[in-house]
Amino acid sequence: MKLSNLFITHEVDGSMIIVPTGAADFSGIVKGNRTLAAIVGLLKEDTTREKIIDAMKERYNAPEDVIERDVDKVLAELRKIGALDE
């Protein structure tokens, strides 16, 4: 999976902003925290859920179940707005 090229990302002071291009079906702006920024950064290259979870475990000192839940929540939201190419 990979972030769709129908979306533009911008990181500002650790926050992530995701904006659709005119060709996307989604209309709006997504703003998130450093966790979203880290996950979206990983999605700029083709990757898997498992690779994202492994990278997040290396980056953050948090229980694995919390990391998995956060990753799954972000992926579900990105799918919902059509921001993932799978």
DOMI-92013 format. One record per residue: chain; residue in three letters; x, y, z of N, C-alpha, C in turn; residue number from 1. Coordinates in steps of 0.2 Angstrom, whole numbers, always signed. Example, Ala and Ser with C-alpha at 12.3 -4.5 7.8 and 13.67 -1.06 7.14 Angstrom:
% residues 2
  chain  res    n_x    n_y    n_z   ca_x   ca_y   ca_z    c_x    c_y    c_z    n
      A  ALA    +66    -28    +39    +62    -22    +39    +66    -16    +39    1
      A  SER    +64    -11    +35    +68     -5    +36    +64     +0    +39    2
END
This chain:
% residues 86
  chain  res    n_x    n_y    n_z   ca_x   ca_y   ca_z    c_x    c_y    c_z    n
      A  MET     +4     -6     +0     +0     +0     +0     +4     +6     +0    1
      A  LYS     +1    +12     -2     +5    +18     -3     +0    +24     -3    2
      A  LEU     +3    +29     -1     -2    +35     -1     -3    +37     -8    3
      A  SER     -9    +39    -10    -12    +40    -16     -9    +47    -19    4
      A  ASN     -7    +47    -25     -4    +53    -28    -10    +59    -29    5
      A  LEU    -16    +57    -27    -21    +62    -27    -21    +66    -21    6
      A  PHE    -16    +65    -16    -16    +69    -10     -9    +72     -9    7
      A  ILE     -9    +78     -7     -3    +82     -6     -2    +82     +2    8
      A  THR     +4    +81     +4     +5    +81    +12    +10    +87    +13    9
      A  HIS     +9    +90    +19    +14    +95    +21    +15    +94    +29   10
      A  GLU    +21    +94    +31    +22    +94    +38    +24   +101    +41   11
      A  VAL    +21   +103    +46    +22   +109    +50    +23   +108    +57   12
      A  ASP    +28   +110    +60    +30   +109    +67    +27   +102    +70   13
      A  GLY    +29    +97    +66    +27    +91    +69    +20    +88    +67   14
      A  SER    +16    +93    +65     +9    +91    +63     +9    +90    +55   15
      A  MET     +4    +85    +53     +3    +83    +46     -3    +86    +44   16
      A  ILE     -3    +89    +38     -9    +91    +34     -9    +87    +28   17
      A  ILE    -15    +85    +26    -16    +81    +20    -21    +84    +16   18
      A  VAL    -20    +86    +10    -25    +90     +6    -26    +86     -1   19
      A  PRO    -32    +85     -3    -33    +82     -9    -32    +86    -15   20
      A  THR    -30    +83    -21    -30    +87    -27    -37    +88    -30   21
      A  GLY    -38    +91    -35    -44    +92    -38    -47    +85    -41   22
      A  ALA    -43    +80    -42    -45    +74    -45    -48    +69    -39   23
      A  ALA    -46    +71    -33    -49    +66    -28    -56    +67    -26   24
      A  ASP    -59    +62    -24    -66    +62    -22    -68    +65    -16   25
      A  PHE    -62    +65    -11    -63    +68     -5    -62    +76     -5   26
      A  SER    -66    +79     -2    -66    +87     -1    -65    +89     +6   27
      A  GLY    -59    +92     +7    -58    +94    +14    -50    +93    +16   28
      A  ILE    -49    +95    +22    -42    +94    +24    -41    +90    +30   29
      A  VAL    -36    +86    +30    -35    +81    +36    -29    +84    +40   30
      A  LYS    -29    +85    +46    -24    +88    +50    -23    +83    +56   31
      A  GLY    -16    +81    +57    -15    +76    +62     -9    +78    +66   32
      A  ASN     -7    +73    +71     -1    +74    +75     +5    +71    +72   33
      A  ARG    +10    +70    +76    +17    +67    +74    +16    +60    +72   34
      A  THR    +11    +57    +76    +10    +50    +74     +7    +49    +67   35
      A  LEU     +3    +53    +65     +0    +53    +58     +6    +55    +53   36
      A  ALA    +10    +60    +55    +15    +62    +51    +20    +56    +50   37
      A  ALA    +22    +52    +55    +26    +47    +54    +24    +41    +50   38
      A  ILE    +17    +40    +51    +14    +35    +46    +14    +37    +39   39
      A  VAL    +11    +43    +38    +11    +46    +31    +18    +46    +28   40
      A  GLY    +23    +47    +32    +30    +47    +29    +32    +40    +27   41
      A  LEU    +30    +35    +30    +31    +28    +28    +27    +26    +22   42
      A  LEU    +21    +29    +21    +17    +28    +16    +19    +31     +9   43
      A  LYS    +24    +35    +10    +26    +38     +3    +30    +33     -1   44
      A  GLU    +32    +28     +2    +35    +22     -2    +30    +16     -1   45
      A  ASP    +30    +12     -6    +26     +6     -5    +28     +2     +1   46
      A  THR    +23     +0     +5    +24     -3    +12    +18     -8    +14   47
      A  THR    +19    -11    +20    +14    -15    +22    +12    -13    +29   48
      A  ARG     +6    -15    +32     +4    -13    +39    +10    -16    +44   49
      A  GLU    +12    -22    +43    +17    -24    +47    +24    -20    +47   50
      A  LYS    +26    -18    +41    +32    -14    +41    +31     -7    +45   51
      A  ILE    +25     -4    +44    +23     +2    +47    +23     +1    +55   52
      A  ILE    +20     -4    +57    +20     -6    +64    +27     -7    +67   53
      A  ASP    +31    -11    +63    +38    -12    +65    +42     -5    +66   54
      A  ALA    +41     -1    +61    +45     +6    +61    +42    +10    +67   55
      A  MET    +36    +10    +68    +33    +14    +74    +35    +11    +81   56
      A  LYS    +36     +5    +81    +39     +2    +87    +46     +4    +89   57
      A  GLU    +50     +5    +83    +57     +7    +84    +57    +15    +86   58
      A  ARG    +52    +18    +83    +52    +25    +85    +49    +27    +91   59
      A  TYR    +44    +24    +94    +40    +26   +100    +41    +20   +105   60
      A  ASN    +41    +22   +111    +41    +17   +117    +34    +17   +119   61
      A  ALA    +30    +13   +116    +23    +12   +118    +22     +4   +117   62
      A  PRO    +17     +2   +121    +15     -5   +120    +13     -7   +113   63
      A  GLU    +14    -13   +111    +13    -15   +104     +5    -14   +102   64
      A  ASP     +1    -16   +107     -6    -16   +105     -8     -9   +104   65
      A  VAL     -5     -4   +107     -7     +3   +106     -5     +6   +100   66
      A  ILE     +1     +4    +98     +4     +5    +91     +0     +2    +86   67
      A  GLU     -2     -4    +86     -6     -7    +81    -13     -4    +81   68
      A  ARG    -16     -2    +86    -22     +1    +86    -22     +8    +83   69
      A  ASP    -16    +12    +84    -15    +18    +81    -14    +18    +73   70
      A  VAL    -10    +13    +71     -9    +12    +64    -15    +10    +61   71
      A  ASP    -19     +5    +64    -25     +3    +61    -30     +9    +60   72
      A  LYS    -30    +13    +65    -35    +19    +65    -33    +24    +59   73
      A  VAL    -27    +25    +58    -24    +30    +53    -26    +26    +46   74
      A  LEU    -24    +20    +45    -25    +17    +39    -32    +17    +37   75
      A  ALA    -37    +15    +42    -44    +15    +41    -46    +22    +38   76
      A  GLU    -44    +27    +42    -46    +34    +40    -44    +36    +33   77
      A  LEU    -37    +34    +31    -35    +36    +25    -38    +32    +19   78
      A  ARG    -40    +26    +21    -44    +22    +16    -51    +25    +15   79
      A  LYS    -54    +27    +20    -61    +30    +20    -61    +36    +15   80
      A  ILE    -56    +40    +15    -56    +46    +11    -52    +45     +4   81
      A  GLY    -50    +38     +3    -47    +36     -4    -40    +39     -4   82
      A  ALA    -37    +39     +1    -30    +42     +1    -25    +36     +1   83
      A  LEU    -27    +30     +0    -22    +24     +0    -23    +20     -7   84
      A  ASP    -17    +19    -10    -17    +15    -16    -15     +8    -13   85
      A  GLU    -20     +3    -14    -18     -4    -12    -18     -9    -17   86
END
